[in-house]
């Protein structure tokens, strides 16, 4: 089970824009203007700390991973104006025998529900269950 547990995951992608500060002007130059740039952020919420075997319930470790990602990457020094949030749930090969699609979707939905509880806009969220090939022999 330990070999495959990293495949027990949800991929969380946040796309939007952030303001890039203007470079410091050289002596005698006028200050430049800040520039809006695309932001594509991604984090894996995975393993035994995020989900139990054959379970779609997001555990405290997964919630902590999401909280850290939101604090450091999304709301950090250069906050992101969110345009879309894509949530893709996965199950690992050892969990087959259950309905893999339903399990993958349950994991994605549990992450979505947690993001909503943190104040993110549900209208910007898209979720799906996906297949994932294991990297293990």
N, C-alpha and C positions, 0 to 999 in steps of 0.2 A: 504494500500500500504506500509506503513512504516514497518509493520511486515515482509513483504516478501522481501523488498529491499536488504537485504544482499545477497540474492540468485542471484541478478543481478550482475554477476561477471565474471572475467577472472582469472583463476589460472595460474600463471607464474612460471615455474620450470626451474632452471638452474643447470645442472650437469656438473661436470668437476673435476679439481684437483687444489689443492693449496699447497704451500710449507709450511710445519710446521717447524718453527725454531728449531734448535738443542737445547737441554736443556743446561743450563750453566754448564760447567764442574766443578767438585769439585776440590779443591786445589790439584795440582800435576797431574791431569788427562789431557789428550789431549781433545781438543774440539771435540764434536760429529759432525756428518754431518746432514744438514737439510734433512727432509723427505717429500716426495710427498705423500699427502693423498687425498682420494676422498672427493669431496664437493658436497652436494646436498642442494640447496637453493630453497625456495619457498615463494611466496607472493601472497596474494589475492588482486586484483584490483577490488574494489566492491562498490556497493551502489550508492546512488544518486550523490555522488561526482565524480564517475567515469563514469557512464552512465545514460542517461535519460531513462525514461520509454519507452519501445519499440524502443529504438535507439541503433545502433551499433557504434555510434560516440564516441570515447574516449574524455572525457572532461578534462579540465585543472587539476582538482583534481586527476584524474587517472594518468595523466602524471607526476604530482608531486610525487605520490606514487611510480611510476616506477623509477623516477630520484633518490629518496631517497634510494630505494632498490639497485640500481646500484652503487651509491656512497658508501653506508655504507657496504653492504654485498659482492658485486661482486668486486669492485675496492678498497675496504677498506684496512685495515692494512695488511691483508694477501690476496692479489688479487687472483681471481680464473681464471685459464685457462679454458675457456669454451669448453666443448665437445658437449653439446647439449642444446637446449632451447625448452621446450615443453609449448605450449600455448593452454589452454582449455577454451573456452567461454561457458557461461551458461546464461539462461534466467530464470525468476521466473514464478510461476503459474499464476499470474495476467496478465502476458504478453501472455498467451495462446490465441489462436484465430488468432494470427499472425503465420507465419511459424517459429516455435521455433528453428528448425535446422538452418534456414537461419539467424535468429537473433543471435544465439549463435556463428555461424561461422563469422558473420560480426564483432562481438565484438572481437573474437580471431584475425581476420585479422587486425583490427584497432590497437591492441596492437603490432602485428608483424610489421606493417608499422612504428609505433612509434619507436620500437627497432631498426629497420633498419636506421631510421633517426638519431639515436643516435650512429651509427657506428657499431652495432653488425652485424655479418656475417649471411646473409639470408640462406646460405647453411647449417647452424647448427640448423635452426628453423623448428619445426614441429607444426602444429596447427590443431585444431579440434573444432567442436561444440559438446557440451555434454548436457545431461539431468541432472537436479538437483532437488532433492526432497526438498520441503520446510520444515523447522523445526517448522513452525507455525501451529496452529490448523486449 
